[in-house]
Amino acid sequence: MHYYANAMRNYANFSGRASRSDYWYYVLIYVVICFLAGFGDGFIHGFFRTHENPNILSAIVHLVHFVPSLSIFVRRLHDTDRSGWWYFAAFTIVGLIPLFIFSVTRGTAGPNRFGPDPVNTEAPLSGGPTVRFG
């Protein structure tokens, strides 16, 4: 759950990097929330949709998550050492294929031009050996 909370807390942060687990756990929780909102819309308005019954809960969920989703995806692209401008490849439909591949590809090891590696962070203790986190 902390992956989702971190993504929502850093909703306007388009710099830095996001690991695969950061991105995919956020996507998983977002999909579950969308499912629950859709179920809630169905429960509120009945399961038969008409033009008079908008999916208000689903609309709110999508609006709230638009910028955080864009932000974490750009940071995921940064982890693979690609510019966030690659996001616009999604508008070509064919561009969705490389974007999906980039999202499942392991990030560059060590620091890159967008920041330190989010997975292999090494923090030396004072006077002690190096401890690996991640």
N, C-alpha and C positions, 0 to 999 in steps of 0.2 A: 504494500500500500504506500510505502514511502516513495516509490518511483513516481506514482501518480501525484502525490503531494508535492514532490520536488518540481515536477513539470508544471503544475498549476502555480506554484510559488514563483517560478522563473518564467512566467508566461510572456514577458516582454524581452527576455534575454535571447538575442539571436547570435551571440558570440559564444565561443567555447565549443565543447564537444559533448555528445551524449552517447553512451555505450549502447550496444544492442539490447541489453536487458533493460536499461532505462526506457528506451523507445518502445519495445514490444510489451513490457508490462503496462506502460501507459496506454497503449493501444488496446490491450486486453480489458483493462478496467473501463476505458471509454466505451468499448463495445458492450460491455455488461450494463453500463449506465444507460446507453441508448436503448438496449433491449428493455430494461425496466421502465424507461420513459415511454416507450411504445406500448408496453403492456398497460401502463398507467393511463395513457390516452385512450386505449381501448376500454379500460374499465370505466373511465369517466364518461365517455361518449357512447358507449356501447361498441360492439365489435363490428358494426356496419358503418363505414365511413360515408359521409355525405359532404357536400360543400359547406354546409352549415356547421359542421363539427371539425374545426381545424385541430391539427395535432400540436397543441400548444406546448405540452411538456417536451416533446421531441424537438420542437423549434427552439425552445429555450436552451436545452442541452446542447444542441449544435451551435448556437450562437455563443454560448459561454465557452465552448471548447475550440472555437475556430482559431483564435490567435495562439493559445497554448499548443495546439496540434501543429500549426505551422512552425512555431518556434522550436519545438523538440525535433521536428523533421529536419529543419535547417541545421540544428546542432548534430543530428545523426549524419547528415551529409558531410559536415565538417570533420566528423570522426573518420570518415573514409577519405579525407583530404580533398574534398570537392567543395566548390563554392555553393552557397545557398541559392544562387541563380539557377541551378539545375532544377529547382522546384518547378520552374515554368515549363519544363519538358512534359509535365503531366497534361498540359493543355493540348498536346499533339496526340493523345491517346496511345500512340506507339511508344511515347516516352515513358509510359507507366512501367514498361518492362525493365528498362535499366534502373529506374528509381526503386523498384521492388528489389532488384538485385543489389543495389547499393545499400538498401536498408537491412538486408540479411548478411551482407559481407562484413567480415571482421574489420574493425578499424585499424588504422595504421599504428604499429607498435611504437611506443615512445612518443615524444612530443612532435607535433607537426605545426604548420603555420597558423593553426587555429587554437592551439593551446596544448596543455599537457594531456597525456593519455588518461582517460577516465577510469580505465580498468586496472592498469599496472602502476598504481601510485606507490612510490617508495618513500617512506618517511623515516629518516634516521632518528633514533632515540638519542638523548644526550649521553654521549660517551659509550653507547652500547652498539650492538650489531644492527644492521638494517632490517626492518620488518616490512614484509609485503602485505598489502591489503588488497582484497579483490579476488 
